[in-house]
Amino acid sequence: MIMLHVSVVVASKNRSDSLRKLLHALVNQTYQDFDVAIIDDGSEPGHAEKNRDYCNCASKNISVKYFHRKAAGVGAARNYGISKCTGEIIACTDDDCLPSRDWISNAIKYFDDSRIAGIEGLIISDVDPSQHRRYKIVSNERFLRGKRCFYAGFMTANMFYRRSIVEKVGGFDEKFRLPLRDDSDIAWRILKHGEIPFASDVIVLHPAKKRQRFDPIHYMNDAYLFHKHPTEFIEFFKAQPLLIDPRYWFYVIKGARKFHVRVPVWRLAAIKLELALKRLRRGKHRRKSVGEH
């Protein structure tokens, strides 16, 4: 296995308690050749002070750089962090995640293959999926059951990329100020330069949170993602059951105005209608088959 220097880049905002736990997990990594950049994207003073203290404490054991900036969005924060670190491999996780002890050591071996532009690790939850109505569960464990959706992955809670390719594609698109779809965008761009396999042994725990009302304003980013990647977006769109939310259409139209792009909403609506009719026909066929038996 080749030894590569890794930089863990984390954008954080108003989550000092979660960030402390993340830093503890990073301190205990089995891999040693890495540094950490924490970009505090406009945390309130109380959180910012704690974040600085936690980073200073962790820096006694590992190399941690802490940067507090005026809020500019998660993409801008990650780009800033990448510019301030030196790793040949950029590791992304979120400030509310807990990487396993062998997270980096298991990830780095994949980069022995020059065809690999990045890897997507396994995100697990501490709550049973049946509790999804009570908790917000972030996980891609379905990939292990042979149900991987190419267009619904690439969550930056657990991604590794070659720095050279991140720089080649221009990093994260900073127009995605709200934290949604920015991860799909950079992955789709990087895929033009290499492969991004799924690595089931590169594990991050994403603790579930009590479900809160989702702010549909984040759906505005779909308009910009469609503009940049129309072919990929349509396949992604087909696989998203949440997009039946009627608020979705309102915010996509609003997003098109915000980003000054054109989105054929009628085409997307027709796709959803066609898929719904197919599911209805399949359901009727199954019921008829059961009745005949």
MIDOSE-1310 file (N, C-alpha, C; in nm, 2 decimals, decimal comma, always signed):
residues 293
miml	+0,08/-0,12/+0,00/+0,00/+0,00/+0,00/+0,09/+0,12/+0,00; +0,06/+0,22/-0,09/+0,13/+0,34/-0,10/+0,09/+0,43/+0,02; +0,18/+0,51/+0,07/+0,15/+0,60/+0,18/+0,13/+0,74/+0,12; +0,01/+0,79/+0,14/-0,03/+0,92/+0,09/-0,07/+1,01/+0,21
hvsv	-0,04/+1,14/+0,20/-0,08/+1,23/+0,30/-0,22/+1,27/+0,27; -0,30/+1,26/+0,38/-0,45/+1,29/+0,37/-0,48/+1,41/+0,45; -0,57/+1,49/+0,39/-0,63/+1,61/+0,46/-0,77/+1,59/+0,48; -0,82/+1,59/+0,60/-0,96/+1,58/+0,64/-1,02/+1,72/+0,65
vvas	-1,11/+1,75/+0,56/-1,17/+1,89/+0,55/-1,31/+1,88/+0,60; -1,34/+1,97/+0,70/-1,48/+1,96/+0,77/-1,53/+2,11/+0,78; -1,65/+2,13/+0,72/-1,72/+2,26/+0,73/-1,81/+2,24/+0,85; -1,81/+2,34/+0,94/-1,89/+2,33/+1,06/-1,96/+2,46/+1,09
knrs	-2,07/+2,45/+1,16/-2,15/+2,57/+1,20/-2,24/+2,54/+1,31; -2,22/+2,60/+1,43/-2,30/+2,59/+1,55/-2,33/+2,45/+1,59; -2,22/+2,36/+1,58/-2,23/+2,23/+1,63/-2,11/+2,19/+1,72; -2,08/+2,27/+1,81/-1,96/+2,25/+1,89/-1,95/+2,11/+1,96
dslr	-2,06/+2,07/+2,02/-2,06/+1,94/+2,09/-2,03/+1,83/+1,99; -2,10/+1,83/+1,87/-2,07/+1,73/+1,77/-1,93/+1,73/+1,72; -1,88/+1,85/+1,70/-1,74/+1,87/+1,65/-1,64/+1,81/+1,75; -1,67/+1,83/+1,88/-1,58/+1,77/+1,98/-1,57/+1,62/+1,97
kllh	-1,68/+1,56/+1,94/-1,68/+1,41/+1,93/-1,61/+1,37/+1,80; -1,63/+1,44/+1,69/-1,56/+1,41/+1,57/-1,41/+1,42/+1,59; -1,37/+1,53/+1,65/-1,22/+1,54/+1,67/-1,16/+1,43/+1,76; -1,24/+1,38/+1,85/-1,20/+1,27/+1,93/-1,18/+1,14/+1,84
alvn	-1,27/+1,12/+1,75/-1,27/+1,01/+1,66/-1,14/+1,02/+1,57; -1,11/+1,14/+1,53/-1,00/+1,17/+1,44/-0,86/+1,15/+1,52; -0,86/+1,19/+1,64/-0,74/+1,17/+1,72/-0,71/+1,02/+1,73; -0,81/+0,94/+1,73/-0,79/+0,79/+1,75/-0,78/+0,71/+1,62
qtyq	-0,75/+0,78/+1,51/-0,73/+0,71/+1,38/-0,61/+0,62/+1,39; -0,61/+0,51/+1,32/-0,49/+0,42/+1,32/-0,39/+0,47/+1,22; -0,44/+0,54/+1,11/-0,35/+0,60/+1,01/-0,29/+0,73/+1,07; -0,17/+0,75/+1,05/-0,10/+0,87/+1,11/-0,07/+0,98/+1,02
dfdv	-0,06/+0,96/+0,89/-0,01/+1,06/+0,80/-0,13/+1,15/+0,75; -0,19/+1,23/+0,83/-0,30/+1,31/+0,79/-0,30/+1,44/+0,88; -0,37/+1,54/+0,82/-0,40/+1,66/+0,90/-0,55/+1,69/+0,88; -0,59/+1,79/+0,96/-0,73/+1,82/+0,97/-0,75/+1,97/+0,95
aiid	-0,84/+2,01/+0,87/-0,88/+2,16/+0,86/-1,03/+2,17/+0,89; -1,05/+2,24/+1,00/-1,19/+2,27/+1,04/-1,22/+2,41/+1,00; -1,32/+2,43/+0,92/-1,36/+2,56/+0,87/-1,50/+2,60/+0,94; -1,49/+2,69/+1,03/-1,61/+2,74/+1,10/-1,68/+2,84/+1,01
dgse	-1,79/+2,80/+0,96/-1,86/+2,88/+0,86/-1,96/+2,98/+0,93; -1,91/+3,07/+1,01/-2,00/+3,17/+1,07/-2,07/+3,12/+1,19; -2,01/+3,04/+1,27/-2,07/+3,00/+1,40/-2,09/+3,12/+1,49; -2,20/+3,11/+1,57/-2,22/+3,21/+1,67/-2,11/+3,21/+1,78
pgha	-2,08/+3,32/+1,84/-1,96/+3,33/+1,93/-1,95/+3,22/+2,03; -2,05/+3,18/+2,10/-2,04/+3,07/+2,20/-1,99/+2,94/+2,13; -2,04/+2,91/+2,02/-1,99/+2,78/+1,95/-1,85/+2,81/+1,89; -1,82/+2,92/+1,84/-1,69/+2,95/+1,78/-1,58/+2,94/+1,89
eknr	-1,60/+2,99/+2,01/-1,50/+2,98/+2,12/-1,48/+2,83/+2,15; -1,59/+2,76/+2,17/-1,57/+2,61/+2,20/-1,50/+2,54/+2,09; -1,54/+2,57/+1,96/-1,47/+2,50/+1,85/-1,32/+2,53/+1,85; -1,28/+2,65/+1,88/-1,14/+2,69/+1,88/-1,07/+2,61/+1,99
dycn	-1,13/+2,60/+2,11/-1,07/+2,53/+2,22/-1,06/+2,38/+2,19; -1,16/+2,32/+2,13/-1,16/+2,18/+2,10/-1,05/+2,15/+2,00; -1,03/+2,24/+1,90/-0,93/+2,22/+1,80/-0,79/+2,23/+1,86; -0,77/+2,33/+1,95/-0,64/+2,35/+2,01/-0,61/+2,22/+2,10
cask	-0,71/+2,17/+2,16/-0,69/+2,05/+2,24/-0,65/+1,93/+2,16; -0,72/+1,91/+2,05/-0,69/+1,80/+1,96/-0,56/+1,81/+1,89; -0,51/+1,94/+1,87/-0,38/+1,96/+1,80/-0,26/+1,91/+1,88; -0,28/+1,88/+2,01/-0,17/+1,82/+2,09/-0,14/+1,68/+2,04
nisv	-0,24/+1,62/+1,97/-0,22/+1,48/+1,93/-0,21/+1,46/+1,77; -0,28/+1,55/+1,70/-0,28/+1,54/+1,56/-0,27/+1,69/+1,50; -0,24/+1,70/+1,38/-0,23/+1,84/+1,32/-0,37/+1,89/+1,28; -0,42/+1,99/+1,36/-0,55/+2,05/+1,33/-0,54/+2,20/+1,31
kyfh	-0,59/+2,24/+1,20/-0,60/+2,39/+1,17/-0,75/+2,43/+1,18; -0,77/+2,54/+1,26/-0,90/+2,59/+1,27/-0,91/+2,73/+1,21; -1,02/+2,75/+1,13/-1,04/+2,88/+1,06/-1,18/+2,92/+1,09; -1,20/+3,04/+1,14/-1,33/+3,10/+1,15/-1,35/+3,20/+1,05
rkaa	-1,46/+3,19/+0,97/-1,49/+3,28/+0,86/-1,63/+3,33/+0,87; -1,66/+3,44/+0,80/-1,80/+3,48/+0,78/-1,87/+3,38/+0,70; -1,99/+3,35/+0,73/-2,07/+3,25/+0,66/-2,07/+3,27/+0,51; -2,03/+3,17/+0,43/-2,03/+3,19/+0,29/-2,09/+3,06/+0,22
gvga	-2,13/+2,96/+0,30/-2,18/+2,84/+0,24/-2,09/+2,73/+0,25; -2,14/+2,61/+0,25/-2,06/+2,49/+0,28/-1,96/+2,47/+0,17; -1,99/+2,49/+0,04/-1,90/+2,47/-0,07/-1,78/+2,57/-0,06; -1,80/+2,69/-0,03/-1,69/+2,79/-0,01/-1,61/+2,75/+0,11
arny	-1,67/+2,70/+0,21/-1,59/+2,66/+0,33/-1,50/+2,55/+0,30; -1,55/+2,45/+0,23/-1,46/+2,33/+0,19/-1,35/+2,37/+0,10; -1,38/+2,46/+0,00/-1,28/+2,50/-0,09/-1,17/+2,58/-0,01; -1,21/+2,66/+0,09/-1,11/+2,73/+0,17/-1,02/+2,63/+0,25
gisk	-1,09/+2,53/+0,30/-1,01/+2,43/+0,38/-0,91/+2,36/+0,29; -0,95/+2,32/+0,17/-0,87/+2,25/+0,08/-0,74/+2,34/+0,04; -0,77/+2,47/+0,03/-0,66/+2,56/-0,01/-0,56/+2,58/+0,11; -0,60/+2,55/+0,23/-0,51/+2,56/+0,35/-0,45/+2,44/+0,39
ctge	-0,47/+2,33/+0,32/-0,40/+2,20/+0,36/-0,32/+2,14/+0,25; -0,25/+2,04/+0,27/-0,15/+1,99/+0,17/-0,17/+1,85/+0,13; -0,28/+1,78/+0,18/-0,29/+1,64/+0,15/-0,31/+1,61/+0,00; -0,25/+1,50/-0,04/-0,27/+1,45/-0,18/-0,41/+1,39/-0,19
iiac	-0,47/+1,35/-0,08/-0,60/+1,29/-0,08/-0,69/+1,38/+0,01; -0,80/+1,43/-0,04/-0,90/+1,51/+0,04/-1,01/+1,42/+0,10; -1,02/+1,41/+0,23/-1,12/+1,34/+0,29/-1,23/+1,43/+0,34; -1,36/+1,40/+0,31/-1,47/+1,48/+0,35/-1,56/+1,41/+0,45
tddd	-1,59/+1,47/+0,56/-1,70/+1,42/+0,65/-1,77/+1,54/+0,71; -1,87/+1,52/+0,78/-1,95/+1,63/+0,84/-1,92/+1,64/+0,99; -1,95/+1,76/+1,04/-1,92/+1,79/+1,18/-2,00/+1,71/+1,28; -2,10/+1,64/+1,23/-2,19/+1,56/+1,32/-2,17/+1,41/+1,30
clps	-2,05/+1,37/+1,24/-2,03/+1,23/+1,21/-1,91/+1,17/+1,29; -1,91/+1,04/+1,30/-1,80/+0,97/+1,38/-1,74/+0,86/+1,29; -1,62/+0,89/+1,23/-1,55/+0,79/+1,15/-1,50/+0,68/+1,24; -1,49/+0,56/+1,19/-1,44/+0,44/+1,26/-1,28/+0,46/+1,27
rdwi	-1,22/+0,39/+1,36/-1,08/+0,41/+1,39/-0,99/+0,38/+1,26; -1,04/+0,29/+1,18/-0,96/+0,25/+1,05/-1,02/+0,32/+0,93; -1,09/+0,43/+0,95/-1,15/+0,50/+0,84/-1,05/+0,54/+0,73; -0,95/+0,61/+0,77/-0,85/+0,66/+0,68/-0,76/+0,54/+0,63
snai	-0,72/+0,46/+0,71/-0,63/+0,35/+0,67/-0,70/+0,25/+0,57; -0,83/+0,23/+0,59/-0,90/+0,15/+0,49/-0,92/+0,22/+0,36; -0,94/+0,35/+0,37/-0,97/+0,43/+0,25/-0,84/+0,44/+0,16; -0,73/+0,46/+0,22/-0,61/+0,50/+0,14/-0,57/+0,38/+0,05
kyfd	-0,60/+0,26/+0,08/-0,55/+0,15/+0,00/-0,62/+0,15/-0,14; -0,73/+0,21/-0,15/-0,80/+0,21/-0,28/-0,73/+0,30/-0,38; -0,65/+0,39/-0,33/-0,58/+0,48/-0,42/-0,45/+0,42/-0,48; -0,42/+0,30/-0,45/-0,31/+0,23/-0,52/-0,34/+0,21/-0,67
dsri	-0,47/+0,21/-0,70/-0,51/+0,20/-0,84/-0,53/+0,34/-0,90; -0,45/+0,37/-1,00/-0,45/+0,50/-1,06/-0,58/+0,54/-1,13; -0,66/+0,44/-1,15/-0,79/+0,47/-1,21/-0,89/+0,53/-1,12; -0,86/+0,52/-0,99/-0,95/+0,57/-0,88/-0,94/+0,72/-0,86
agie	-1,05/+0,79/-0,89/-1,05/+0,94/-0,86/-1,09/+0,97/-0,72; -1,17/+0,88/-0,67/-1,22/+0,90/-0,53/-1,29/+0,77/-0,49; -1,33/+0,77/-0,36/-1,41/+0,66/-0,31/-1,53/+0,71/-0,23; -1,63/+0,64/-0,23/-1,75/+0,67/-0,14/-1,76/+0,56/-0,03
glii	-1,75/+0,61/+0,09/-1,76/+0,51/+0,21/-1,90/+0,48/+0,25; -1,90/+0,39/+0,34/-2,03/+0,34/+0,40/-2,07/+0,44/+0,51; -2,20/+0,48/+0,51/-2,25/+0,57/+0,62/-2,36/+0,48/+0,69; -2,34/+0,46/+0,82/-2,43/+0,38/+0,90/-2,50/+0,47/+1,00
sdvd	-2,61/+0,42/+1,05/-2,69/+0,50/+1,15/-2,70/+0,42/+1,28; -2,73/+0,49/+1,38/-2,75/+0,42/+1,51/-2,89/+0,40/+1,55; -2,98/+0,42/+1,45/-3,12/+0,40/+1,47/-3,18/+0,31/+1,36; -3,27/+0,22/+1,39/-3,33/+0,13/+1,30/-3,41/+0,20/+1,19
psqh	-3,39/+0,17/+1,06/-3,46/+0,24/+0,96/-3,61/+0,25/+0,98; -3,67/+0,15/+1,05/-3,82/+0,16/+1,07/-3,86/+0,28/+1,16; -3,76/+0,35/+1,21/-3,79/+0,47/+1,30/-3,78/+0,60/+1,22; -3,79/+0,58/+1,08/-3,76/+0,70/+1,00/-3,86/+0,81/+1,02
rryk	-3,98/+0,78/+1,07/-4,08/+0,89/+1,09/-4,04/+0,97/+1,21; -3,97/+0,92/+1,31/-3,93/+0,99/+1,43/-3,80/+1,05/+1,42; -3,71/+0,99/+1,34/-3,57/+1,03/+1,33/-3,53/+1,06/+1,18; -3,44/+1,15/+1,17/-3,38/+1,18/+1,04/-3,26/+1,08/+1,03
ivsn	-3,27/+0,98/+0,95/-3,17/+0,88/+0,93/-3,09/+0,90/+0,81; -2,96/+0,92/+0,82/-2,87/+0,94/+0,70/-2,79/+0,81/+0,69; -2,81/+0,74/+0,58/-2,73/+0,61/+0,56/-2,73/+0,57/+0,42; -2,63/+0,50/+0,37/-2,63/+0,44/+0,24/-2,61/+0,29/+0,25
erfl	-2,65/+0,23/+0,36/-2,64/+0,09/+0,38/-2,71/+0,01/+0,28; -2,81/+0,06/+0,21/-2,88/-0,01/+0,11/-2,79/-0,05/-0,01; -2,67/+0,02/-0,02/-2,58/-0,02/-0,13/-2,53/-0,17/-0,11; -2,52/-0,21/+0,02/-2,47/-0,34/+0,05/-2,57/-0,45/+0,02
rgkr	-2,70/-0,41/+0,00/-2,80/-0,50/-0,03/-2,83/-0,51/-0,18; -2,74/-0,46/-0,26/-2,75/-0,46/-0,40/-2,85/-0,36/-0,46; -2,88/-0,25/-0,39/-2,97/-0,16/-0,43/-2,91/-0,02/-0,45; -2,78/-0,02/-0,49/-2,72/+0,11/-0,51/-2,78/+0,19/-0,62
cfya	-2,81/+0,31/-0,59/-2,85/+0,41/-0,69/-2,74/+0,50/-0,72; -2,68/+0,49/-0,84/-2,57/+0,56/-0,88/-2,59/+0,71/-0,86; -2,71/+0,76/-0,88/-2,74/+0,90/-0,88/-2,78/+0,96/-0,74; -2,79/+0,87/-0,64/-2,84/+0,92/-0,51/-2,73/+0,91/-0,40
gfmt	-2,61/+0,88/-0,44/-2,50/+0,87/-0,34/-2,41/+0,99/-0,34; -2,28/+0,97/-0,30/-2,18/+1,07/-0,30/-2,20/+1,17/-0,19; -2,26/+1,13/-0,08/-2,28/+1,23/+0,03/-2,14/+1,26/+0,10; -2,12/+1,39/+0,12/-1,99/+1,43/+0,17/-1,97/+1,40/+0,32
anmf	-2,06/+1,33/+0,37/-2,04/+1,27/+0,51/-1,93/+1,17/+0,50; -1,90/+1,11/+0,38/-1,80/+1,01/+0,38/-1,75/+0,99/+0,23; -1,66/+1,09/+0,19/-1,60/+1,08/+0,06/-1,45/+1,11/+0,07; -1,38/+1,05/-0,02/-1,24/+1,07/-0,04/-1,21/+1,10/-0,19
yrrs	-1,13/+1,21/-0,22/-1,10/+1,24/-0,35/-0,95/+1,27/-0,37; -0,90/+1,25/-0,49/-0,76/+1,29/-0,52/-0,76/+1,44/-0,53; -0,67/+1,51/-0,46/-0,66/+1,66/-0,47/-0,64/+1,70/-0,61; -0,55/+1,63/-0,69/-0,52/+1,68/-0,82/-0,65/+1,69/-0,91
ivek	-0,74/+1,59/-0,89/-0,87/+1,59/-0,97/-0,97/+1,70/-0,91; -0,97/+1,71/-0,78/-1,06/+1,82/-0,72/-1,01/+1,95/-0,78; -0,88/+1,98/-0,79/-0,84/+2,10/-0,84/-0,86/+2,11/-0,99; -0,85/+2,00/-1,06/-0,88/+2,00/-1,21/-1,02/+2,04/-1,24
vggf	-1,12/+2,00/-1,15/-1,26/+2,03/-1,18/-1,30/+2,16/-1,12; -1,21/+2,23/-1,05/-1,24/+2,36/-0,99/-1,30/+2,35/-0,85; -1,29/+2,24/-0,78/-1,34/+2,23/-0,64/-1,49/+2,23/-0,64; -1,54/+2,26/-0,52/-1,69/+2,26/-0,49/-1,74/+2,39/-0,56
dekf	-1,86/+2,38/-0,61/-1,92/+2,49/-0,67/-1,98/+2,58/-0,56; -1,93/+2,70/-0,55/-1,97/+2,78/-0,43/-2,11/+2,85/-0,45; -2,17/+2,83/-0,57/-2,31/+2,88/-0,58/-2,41/+2,79/-0,50; -2,37/+2,67/-0,47/-2,45/+2,59/-0,38/-2,43/+2,63/-0,23
rlpl	-2,49/+2,74/-0,19/-2,47/+2,79/-0,06/-2,54/+2,70/+0,04; -2,66/+2,66/+0,01/-2,73/+2,57/+0,10/-2,68/+2,43/+0,08; -2,67/+2,35/+0,19/-2,61/+2,22/+0,19/-2,70/+2,11/+0,13; -2,71/+2,11/+0,00/-2,78/+2,01/-0,07/-2,74/+2,01/-0,22
rdds	-2,71/+1,89/-0,28/-2,68/+1,87/-0,42/-2,54/+1,91/-0,45; -2,47/+1,99/-0,36/-2,33/+2,02/-0,39/-2,24/+1,90/-0,40; -2,28/+1,80/-0,32/-2,20/+1,67/-0,32/-2,22/+1,60/-0,45; -2,34/+1,59/-0,50/-2,37/+1,52/-0,63/-2,29/+1,59/-0,74
diaw	-2,30/+1,73/-0,74/-2,24/+1,81/-0,84/-2,09/+1,78/-0,86; -2,01/+1,78/-0,75/-1,87/+1,76/-0,76/-1,84/+1,62/-0,80; -1,91/+1,52/-0,75/-1,89/+1,38/-0,78/-1,91/+1,36/-0,93; -2,02/+1,41/-0,99/-2,05/+1,39/-1,13/-1,94/+1,45/-1,21
rilk	-1,88/+1,57/-1,17/-1,77/+1,63/-1,24/-1,65/+1,54/-1,23; -1,62/+1,49/-1,11/-1,50/+1,41/-1,09/-1,51/+1,28/-1,17; -1,62/+1,22/-1,18/-1,64/+1,10/-1,25/-1,60/+1,10/-1,40; -1,58/+1,22/-1,45/-1,53/+1,24/-1,59/-1,38/+1,21/-1,60
hgei	-1,32/+1,20/-1,48/-1,17/+1,19/-1,47/-1,13/+1,06/-1,41; -1,22/+0,98/-1,37/-1,18/+0,85/-1,30/-1,30/+0,78/-1,24; -1,28/+0,68/-1,17/-1,38/+0,60/-1,10/-1,40/+0,64/-0,96; -1,52/+0,62/-0,91/-1,55/+0,64/-0,76/-1,63/+0,52/-0,71
pfas	-1,55/+0,42/-0,67/-1,62/+0,29/-0,62/-1,68/+0,31/-0,48; -1,77/+0,22/-0,45/-1,82/+0,22/-0,31/-1,74/+0,13/-0,23; -1,69/+0,18/-0,11/-1,60/+0,11/-0,02/-1,67/+0,08/+0,11; -1,72/-0,04/+0,12/-1,80/-0,08/+0,24/-1,72/-0,09/+0,37
dviv	-1,58/-0,09/+0,36/-1,50/-0,10/+0,48/-1,45/+0,04/+0,53; -1,50/+0,14/+0,46/-1,46/+0,28/+0,50/-1,58/+0,34/+0,56; -1,59/+0,33/+0,70/-1,72/+0,35/+0,77/-1,72/+0,48/+0,85; -1,83/+0,54/+0,84/-1,87/+0,66/+0,92/-2,00/+0,64/+0,98
lhpa	-2,01/+0,67/+1,11/-2,14/+0,67/+1,18/-2,20/+0,81/+1,17; -2,33/+0,81/+1,12/-2,40/+0,94/+1,12/-2,51/+0,93/+1,22; -2,49/+0,98/+1,34/-2,60/+0,96/+1,44/-2,73/+1,02/+1,40; -2,84/+0,95/+1,42/-2,97/+1,00/+1,38/-3,02/+1,11/+1,48
kkrq	-3,10/+1,20/+1,42/-3,15/+1,31/+1,51/-3,30/+1,31/+1,50; -3,36/+1,35/+1,61/-3,51/+1,36/+1,61/-3,55/+1,45/+1,49; -3,65/+1,39/+1,42/-3,69/+1,45/+1,30/-3,75/+1,59/+1,32; -3,70/+1,69/+1,25/-3,76/+1,82/+1,25/-3,82/+1,85/+1,11
rfdp	-3,89/+1,95/+1,11/-3,96/+1,99/+0,98/-3,85/+2,03/+0,88; -3,85/+1,97/+0,76/-3,76/+2,00/+0,66/-3,79/+2,13/+0,59; -3,69/+2,21/+0,58/-3,71/+2,34/+0,51/-3,70/+2,32/+0,36; -3,81/+2,32/+0,28/-3,80/+2,29/+0,14/-3,72/+2,40/+0,06
ihym	-3,67/+2,50/+0,12/-3,60/+2,60/+0,05/-3,47/+2,54/-0,01; -3,42/+2,43/+0,05/-3,30/+2,36/-0,01/-3,33/+2,30/-0,15; -3,46/+2,28/-0,18/-3,49/+2,23/-0,31/-3,45/+2,32/-0,42; -3,43/+2,45/-0,39/-3,39/+2,54/-0,50/-3,26/+2,50/-0,57
nday	-3,17/+2,43/-0,49/-3,05/+2,38/-0,55/-3,07/+2,28/-0,67; -3,19/+2,22/-0,67/-3,21/+2,12/-0,78/-3,22/+2,19/-0,92; -3,26/+2,31/-0,92/-3,27/+2,39/-1,04/-3,13/+2,40/-1,10; -3,04/+2,44/-1,02/-2,90/+2,46/-1,06/-2,83/+2,33/-1,10
lfhk	-2,86/+2,22/-1,02/-2,80/+2,09/-1,05/-2,85/+2,04/-1,19; -2,98/+2,06/-1,21/-3,04/+2,02/-1,34/-2,97/+2,10/-1,46; -2,95/+2,23/-1,44/-2,89/+2,31/-1,54/-2,75/+2,26/-1,57; -2,67/+2,22/-1,47/-2,53/+2,18/-1,49/-2,52/+2,03/-1,55
hpte	-2,62/+1,95/-1,50/-2,61/+1,80/-1,54/-2,74/+1,75/-1,58; -2,80/+1,79/-1,69/-2,94/+1,75/-1,72/-2,96/+1,60/-1,74; -2,87/+1,53/-1,80/-2,88/+1,39/-1,82/-2,88/+1,31/-1,69; -2,77/+1,34/-1,61/-2,76/+1,28/-1,48/-2,87/+1,31/-1,38
fief	-2,92/+1,44/-1,39/-3,02/+1,48/-1,30/-3,15/+1,41/-1,32; -3,19/+1,38/-1,45/-3,31/+1,31/-1,48/-3,31/+1,17/-1,42; -3,20/+1,10/-1,43/-3,19/+0,97/-1,37/-3,19/+0,98/-1,21; -3,13/+1,07/-1,16/-3,13/+1,10/-1,01/-3,28/+1,13/-0,97
fkaq	-3,34/+1,21/-1,05/-3,48/+1,26/-1,02/-3,58/+1,14/-1,01; -3,56/+1,04/-1,10/-3,65/+0,93/-1,11/-3,64/+0,84/-0,98; -3,52/+0,85/-0,92/-3,50/+0,76/-0,80/-3,54/+0,83/-0,67; -3,59/+0,95/-0,67/-3,61/+1,02/-0,55/-3,76/+1,02/-0,51
plli	-3,80/+0,94/-0,42/-3,94/+0,93/-0,38/-3,99/+1,06/-0,30; -3,89/+1,13/-0,24/-3,93/+1,25/-0,17/-3,98/+1,36/-0,26; -3,95/+1,35/-0,38/-3,98/+1,46/-0,47/-4,13/+1,47/-0,51; -4,21/+1,38/-0,45/-4,35/+1,40/-0,47/-4,41/+1,51/-0,39
dpry	-4,33/+1,56/-0,30/-4,38/+1,68/-0,22/-4,42/+1,79/-0,30; -4,54/+1,84/-0,29/-4,59/+1,95/-0,38/-4,51/+2,08/-0,36; -4,44/+2,09/-0,25/-4,36/+2,21/-0,23/-4,24/+2,21/-0,32; -4,20/+2,09/-0,36/-4,08/+2,07/-0,44/-4,09/+2,16/-0,57
wfyv	-4,20/+2,15/-0,63/-4,22/+2,22/-0,76/-4,21/+2,37/-0,74; -4,27/+2,42/-0,63/-4,26/+2,57/-0,61/-4,12/+2,61/-0,59; -4,04/+2,53/-0,51/-3,90/+2,58/-0,49/-3,81/+2,55/-0,60; -3,84/+2,46/-0,69/-3,75/+2,44/-0,81/-3,77/+2,56/-0,90
ikga	-3,90/+2,60/-0,92/-3,92/+2,72/-1,00/-3,86/+2,85/-0,93; -3,86/+2,86/-0,80/-3,80/+2,97/-0,73/-3,65/+2,96/-0,75; -3,59/+2,84/-0,75/-3,45/+2,82/-0,77/-3,40/+2,86/-0,91; -3,49/+2,83/-1,01/-3,46/+2,86/-1,14/-3,44/+3,01/-1,16
rkfh	-3,53/+3,09/-1,09/-3,52/+3,23/-1,09/-3,39/+3,28/-1,01; -3,37/+3,22/-0,90/-3,25/+3,25/-0,82/-3,12/+3,24/-0,90; -3,11/+3,12/-0,97/-2,98/+3,09/-1,04/-2,98/+3,14/-1,18; -3,09/+3,19/-1,23/-3,11/+3,24/-1,36/-3,09/+3,13/-1,46
vrvp	-3,16/+3,02/-1,44/-3,14/+2,91/-1,54/-3,28/+2,86/-1,58; -3,29/+2,78/-1,68/-3,42/+2,73/-1,73/-3,43/+2,59/-1,69; -3,55/+2,56/-1,63/-3,58/+2,42/-1,59/-3,71/+2,38/-1,65; -3,72/+2,27/-1,73/-3,85/+2,23/-1,79/-3,93/+2,15/-1,69
vwrl	-4,00/+2,23/-1,60/-4,07/+2,16/-1,49/-4,18/+2,07/-1,55; -4,24/+2,10/-1,66/-4,34/+2,02/-1,72/-4,28/+1,88/-1,76; -4,15/+1,88/-1,80/-4,09/+1,75/-1,84/-4,06/+1,67/-1,71; -4,02/+1,73/-1,61/-4,00/+1,65/-1,48/-4,13/+1,60/-1,43
aaik	-4,24/+1,69/-1,43/-4,37/+1,64/-1,38/-4,42/+1,52/-1,47; -4,39/+1,53/-1,60/-4,44/+1,42/-1,69/-4,36/+1,29/-1,65; -4,24/+1,30/-1,62/-4,16/+1,18/-1,58/-4,22/+1,12/-1,45; -4,25/+1,20/-1,35/-4,31/+1,16/-1,23/-4,44/+1,09/-1,25
lela	-4,52/+1,15/-1,34/-4,65/+1,09/-1,37/-4,64/+0,96/-1,44; -4,55/+0,95/-1,53/-4,52/+0,82/-1,60/-4,48/+0,71/-1,50; -4,39/+0,74/-1,41/-4,34/+0,65/-1,31/-4,45/+0,60/-1,22; -4,54/+0,70/-1,18/-4,65/+0,67/-1,09/-4,75/+0,57/-1,16
lkrl	-4,77/+0,60/-1,29/-4,86/+0,51/-1,36/-4,81/+0,37/-1,38; -4,68/+0,36/-1,40/-4,61/+0,23/-1,41/-4,62/+0,15/-1,28; -4,60/+0,22/-1,17/-4,61/+0,15/-1,04/-4,76/+0,11/-1,01; -4,85/+0,19/-1,05/-4,99/+0,15/-1,04/-5,03/+0,03/-1,12
rrgk	-4,98/+0,02/-1,24/-5,00/-0,09/-1,33/-4,94/-0,22/-1,27; -4,81/-0,20/-1,22/-4,75/-0,32/-1,16/-4,82/-0,37/-1,04; -4,88/-0,28/-0,96/-4,95/-0,32/-0,84/-5,08/-0,39/-0,88; -5,15/-0,34/-0,98/-5,27/-0,41/-1,03/-5,24/-0,55/-1,08
hrrk	-5,12/-0,56/-1,15/-5,08/-0,69/-1,21/-5,05/-0,79/-1,10; -4,98/-0,74/-1,00/-4,95/-0,83/-0,89/-5,08/-0,88/-0,81; -5,17/-0,79/-0,79/-5,29/-0,83/-0,73/-5,37/-0,93/-0,81; -5,37/-0,91/-0,94/-5,45/-1,00/-1,03/-5,38/-1,14/-1,03
svge	-5,24/-1,14/-1,03/-5,17/-1,27/-1,03/-5,20/-1,34/-0,90; -5,21/-1,27/-0,79/-5,23/-1,34/-0,66/-5,38/-1,39/-0,65; -5,47/-1,31/-0,71/-5,61/-1,36/-0,71/-5,63/-1,48/-0,80; -5,55/-1,49/-0,91/-5,57/-1,61/-1,00/-5,52/-1,74/-0,93
h	-5,42/-1,72/-0,84/-5,37/-1,83/-0,77/-5,46/-1,87/-0,65
